[in-house]
Amino acid sequence: MKYGYRLTIAVFVFFFFKLTREATWDKFLHWDTNTAISFFYTIVVILALWEIVARFITSAKDKAGFISNRGLYAISTKATLLAIPLVLLFTYVYEHILASVGCCSEPQHGGTFLLNSAQGFVISLLVIAYEIIILYVRSAIKSAREKEQIQKELAAAKLESLKNQVNPHFLFNSFSVLSSLVEDDSKTAIKFISKLSDMYRYILENDEKTLVTLEEELTFIDSYIFLLSMRHRSAINIHKHLHLPSKKILIPPMSIQVLIENAVKHNSFSMEEPLNIIIKNDGEQAIVVENEKRKKEHLTESTRIGLQNLSKRLLLSAGRALEILDNEQIFQVRLPLKHI
């Protein structure tokens, strides 16, 4: 299909130039050995020139990866510089080598060489323009598809995030704890209500945001840890070892909460054998959340959908994905940080 189209264009070009050069229709319709050789040579030259230019542009595109308007200009300029010596070479072969063996009878003089070179250069420019337009259209289509895919992934990540945030079991358990506190410890109950309201206020306020400050996220985590501790008491111990002098650090909202929730969900724990979760930082490069592995006896195999969605959110907002270390002893997740 591709080469059939190029062959058709090459035949059209030959007849177009033959029509412009011949003075009468009789000469245009007259064919001899020289005309046949000129015809086949023109076809070969155009196909060869087209193939070389197309391969060069494809190679440049593969090396560049993402193609911008500036990148297209650079590729077209390089392709033009490549075409100039090729056109001169093909013109020289036609006028001097083929003519010297008697294949072509066209008069030999500088004007003809320049004319043939100019015509060949125009053809090469048209070929380059065609390939660049095709490259631009394909790049635009690819970009549109990638953008659509990103939107789908963002929607999926947002949906999963909302499911995690407004988890009905979490709410039910929180209200169960609250009801018992109201009867036994009214002061703690008031604090519990305050922390719960702070947590869900944070969720609602940052629902549309892709990044929040680390300081805001850690304040939210304090409320979340308090609710967990009221529910599970000393069965879950969360140790924070954070040393972050810079406050100009961004992180996806509810990201640390997802990691804590993941550890609670997939590990067994009790008052006698508590689950230890450590939250620390690797300089200002990443937040590290790790826990000792306590596999539940009747736990279905994890799909890691929550972690995958969080990783996609990170990749889109901060340019880096989660880093997961999973062995027999510990499960560790590195959450990259974005600096302002």
Secondary structure, 3 states (H helix, E strand, C coil): CHHHHHHHHHHHHHHHHHHHHCCCHHHHHCCCHHHHHHHHHHHHHHHHHHHHHHHHHHHHHHHHCCCCHHHHHHHHHHHHHHHHHHHHHHHHHHHHHHHHCCCCCCCCCHHHHHHHHHHHHHHHHHHHHHHHHHHHHHHHHHHHHHHHHHHHHHHHHHHHHHHHHCCHHHHHHHHHHHHHHHHHCHHHHHHHHHHHHHHHHHHHHCCCCCCEEHHHHHHHHHHHHHHHHHHHHHHEEEEEECCCCCCCEEECCCHHHHHHHHHHHHECCCCCCCEEEEEEEECCCEEEEEEECCECCCCCCCCCHHHHHHHHHHHHHHCCCCEEEECCCEEEEEEECEEC
